[in-house]
Amino acid sequence: MTLKRSSRALILIAVCAISLAAVQEGVLIRRQLKANAKETYKIESLTKITADTPAGSQEGSATSSSTLETTVGSVKPDGNSADFTILTTIDSMKMDGMMAAAPNQEKVPPVTVKGIIDTQNRLTETKAEGASGATNPMSMLGGSEASQMGLFVQFPAEAVKEGDTWTITLPANAMMGKDPQKLTAKFIGTRDFNGKQVYVVSVSGTMTIEPDMDAIKKASKGADPAMGMDLKIKGTAELDSENLIDPETGATLQATTHVKGKTDVEIVQMAMTTKVFTDSTVKMTKS
């Protein structure tokens, strides 16, 4: 073998070694934080509901279109976290079947949530503004609850390789329950999305549904007549989502979430319990 050929072979071996090392080391997924950065998402949501009532089985559905806008505020001196605002507006909602009797949702004001976000995409210290904030059931039907799970897929502390998993902890909230929820995230790998290679992360798991009815009643301030009833709600929800992440900025480009739930809704005054089954699909796409 000539010296020239030997050099080419060595270069080729070096390139392969570097590529292999990069694959073995994995990728470190991080969110880029820039003050005043804004992102807009469109959310399409479909929820099908079946209720087994004393009068027989009843069905209904809710189809909605929403807009979610995020704004990064002041970035902390260490650059690892920043103030963050989420504004969710229900643009349209159509209800059929048993859901057609629900209150007019044109009156639902936008929901604003403020908190702190860090480079691992963890949202903490959240607070909803207005009585219709995180305790408004329409925000769930409008897809904001599920879409935020996709928007804030918590990134792992270390670099990950294809097939690696990590635990995501969702903070407690009035609509889901008093305890944090734990889900499993998995790095699927990369995929082409609109001509760009993106990270693919799945999230799955079972969530417990046990709303804090006292907190919901307090927040509603009598705006919802149903909140005057003594309700007890308990159940579970199976969640499965696929999230496409921008490798450069850490922003979610698209998230598709599917949730199947089953709950027991007890109206204490009437000594009546209804089994409710829901099947929801929410698709969120960055504009």
LUMPATI-216413 format. One record per residue (C-alpha): x, y, z; residue in three letters. Coordinates in steps of 0.25 Angstrom, whole numbers, padded with zeros to 4 digits, always signed. Layout:
! LUMPATI-216413
XYZALA ...
//
This chain:
! LUMPATI-216413
+0000+0000+0000MET +0006+0014-0004THR +0007+0025+0006LEU -0004+0033+0000LYS -0014+0021+0001ARG -0009+0018+0015SER -0012+0033+0018SER -0026+0032+0012ARG -0029+0019+0020ALA -0025+0025+0033LEU -0033+0038+0030ILE -0045+0029+0027LEU -0043+0021+0040ILE -0042+0034+0048ALA -0055+0039+0042VAL -0062+0026+0045CYS -0057+0026+0060ALA -0061+0040+0062ILE -0075+0037+0057SER -0077+0025+0065LEU -0072+0032+0077ALA -0082+0043+0075ALA -0093+0033+0074VAL -0089+0026+0087GLN -0088+0039+0094GLU -0102+0043+0090GLY -0108+0056+0089VAL -0111+0067+0100LEU -0124+0073+0098ILE -0126+0087+0103ARG -0135+0099+0102ARG -0130+0112+0097GLN -0134+0124+0105LEU -0134+0138+0099LYS -0141+0149+0106ALA -0154+0154+0098ASN -0154+0142+0089ALA -0168+0138+0085LYS -0174+0126+0079GLU -0188+0123+0074THR -0195+0109+0073TYR -0208+0105+0067LYS -0215+0094+0074ILE -0226+0084+0069GLU -0233+0076+0079SER -0244+0065+0078LEU -0250+0059+0091THR -0260+0048+0090LYS -0268+0045+0103ILE -0277+0033+0107THR -0285+0034+0120ALA -0292+0022+0126ASP -0303+0029+0134THR -0316+0023+0141PRO -0323+0027+0129ALA -0314+0019+0120GLY -0302+0022+0112SER -0300+0036+0106GLN -0289+0040+0096GLU -0284+0054+0092GLY -0272+0061+0086SER -0264+0074+0087ALA -0256+0079+0075THR -0247+0091+0077SER -0237+0100+0071SER -0228+0108+0080SER -0216+0117+0079THR -0204+0116+0089LEU -0194+0128+0090GLU -0182+0127+0099THR -0172+0138+0103THR -0159+0137+0109VAL -0157+0149+0119GLY -0145+0152+0127SER -0133+0142+0127VAL -0127+0139+0140LYS -0112+0143+0141PRO -0107+0129+0140ASP -0114+0127+0127GLY -0121+0114+0132ASN -0135+0119+0134SER -0144+0130+0131ALA -0158+0136+0133ASP -0168+0130+0124PHE -0183+0133+0120THR -0193+0124+0113ILE -0206+0130+0107LEU -0216+0120+0102THR -0228+0125+0094THR -0240+0116+0090ILE -0243+0121+0076ASP -0254+0112+0073SER -0261+0100+0080MET -0273+0091+0075LYS -0280+0082+0084MET -0289+0071+0080ASP -0298+0060+0087GLY -0298+0061+0103MET -0287+0072+0102MET -0297+0081+0094ALA -0303+0085+0108ALA -0290+0091+0113ALA -0289+0106+0115PRO -0286+0115+0103ASN -0271+0114+0102GLN -0270+0127+0094GLU -0270+0134+0107LYS -0258+0127+0112VAL -0246+0137+0113PRO -0232+0134+0110PRO -0224+0126+0120VAL -0211+0133+0124THR -0201+0124+0132VAL -0187+0130+0137LYS -0176+0122+0142GLY -0161+0120+0141ILE -0155+0111+0130ILE -0141+0105+0130ASP -0131+0100+0119THR -0137+0086+0122GLN -0150+0091+0118ASN -0156+0089+0132ARG -0167+0099+0136LEU -0168+0102+0150THR -0175+0113+0160GLU -0187+0113+0151THR -0199+0122+0154LYS -0211+0124+0146ALA -0217+0138+0144GLU -0232+0140+0146GLY -0243+0131+0151ALA -0244+0123+0138SER -0229+0119+0139GLY -0224+0105+0142ALA -0237+0101+0148THR -0246+0103+0136ASN -0250+0090+0130PRO -0251+0096+0116MET -0236+0098+0116SER -0235+0083+0116MET -0245+0081+0105LEU -0238+0092+0097GLY -0226+0084+0098GLY -0217+0093+0107SER -0214+0083+0117GLU -0210+0072+0108ALA -0203+0082+0098SER -0194+0087+0110GLN -0190+0073+0113MET -0184+0073+0099GLY -0179+0087+0099LEU -0171+0085+0112PHE -0165+0071+0110VAL -0155+0071+0121GLN -0141+0068+0115PHE -0131+0058+0122PRO -0120+0063+0131ALA -0110+0056+0123GLU -0108+0053+0108ALA -0117+0042+0102VAL -0115+0031+0091LYS -0126+0025+0083GLU -0135+0016+0092GLY -0131+0023+0105ASP -0142+0027+0115THR -0144+0037+0127TRP -0155+0041+0136THR -0163+0053+0135ILE -0170+0059+0147THR -0183+0068+0145LEU -0186+0077+0156PRO -0199+0076+0163ALA -0210+0084+0159ASN -0225+0086+0163ALA -0231+0079+0150MET -0222+0066+0151MET -0220+0065+0166GLY -0212+0069+0178LYS -0200+0060+0175ASP -0189+0061+0164PRO -0191+0051+0153GLN -0179+0043+0147LYS -0178+0039+0132LEU -0167+0032+0124THR -0160+0040+0113ALA -0152+0032+0102LYS -0142+0037+0091PHE -0147+0031+0079ILE -0136+0037+0070GLY -0136+0047+0058THR -0146+0049+0047ARG -0148+0058+0035ASP -0159+0069+0038PHE -0161+0079+0027ASN -0147+0077+0021GLY -0140+0078+0035LYS -0135+0067+0044GLN -0142+0068+0057VAL -0141+0060+0070TYR -0153+0050+0073VAL -0157+0048+0088VAL -0169+0040+0092SER -0176+0041+0106VAL -0185+0031+0112SER -0191+0027+0125GLY -0203+0026+0134THR -0208+0038+0141MET -0217+0039+0153THR -0229+0048+0152ILE -0234+0053+0165GLU -0238+0068+0164PRO -0236+0077+0176ASP -0251+0081+0176MET -0249+0091+0187ASP -0239+0098+0180ALA -0247+0098+0167ILE -0260+0103+0174LYS -0251+0114+0181LYS -0245+0119+0167ALA -0259+0118+0160SER -0265+0129+0170LYS -0279+0124+0166GLY -0277+0126+0151ALA -0280+0111+0148ASP -0293+0106+0154PRO -0288+0092+0154ALA -0278+0096+0164MET -0289+0098+0174GLY -0291+0083+0174MET -0283+0074+0183ASP -0275+0065+0173LEU -0265+0055+0175LYS -0257+0051+0163ILE -0247+0040+0162LYS -0240+0032+0151GLY -0228+0029+0142THR -0223+0034+0128ALA -0214+0027+0119GLU -0205+0037+0111LEU -0196+0034+0099ASP -0190+0046+0091SER -0180+0048+0080GLU -0172+0061+0081ASN -0163+0067+0070LEU -0152+0076+0076ILE -0143+0086+0069ASP -0129+0081+0072PRO -0123+0096+0071GLU -0133+0103+0080THR -0140+0092+0088GLY -0154+0097+0084ALA -0165+0087+0081THR -0168+0088+0066LEU -0180+0078+0067GLN -0187+0070+0078ALA -0198+0059+0076THR -0204+0054+0089THR -0214+0043+0091HIS -0221+0042+0104VAL -0231+0031+0108LYS -0238+0033+0122GLY -0248+0027+0131LYS -0254+0033+0143THR -0265+0032+0153ASP -0273+0044+0155VAL -0281+0044+0168GLU -0292+0055+0171ILE -0292+0054+0186VAL -0306+0061+0188GLN -0312+0051+0178MET -0305+0039+0183ALA -0302+0036+0168MET -0289+0032+0161THR -0287+0032+0146THR -0275+0025+0139LYS -0269+0034+0129VAL -0260+0030+0118PHE -0252+0040+0109THR -0243+0038+0097ASP -0235+0051+0093SER -0226+0054+0082THR -0218+0068+0082VAL -0209+0072+0071LYS -0200+0085+0074MET -0192+0091+0062THR -0182+0102+0063LYS -0186+0113+0053SER 
//
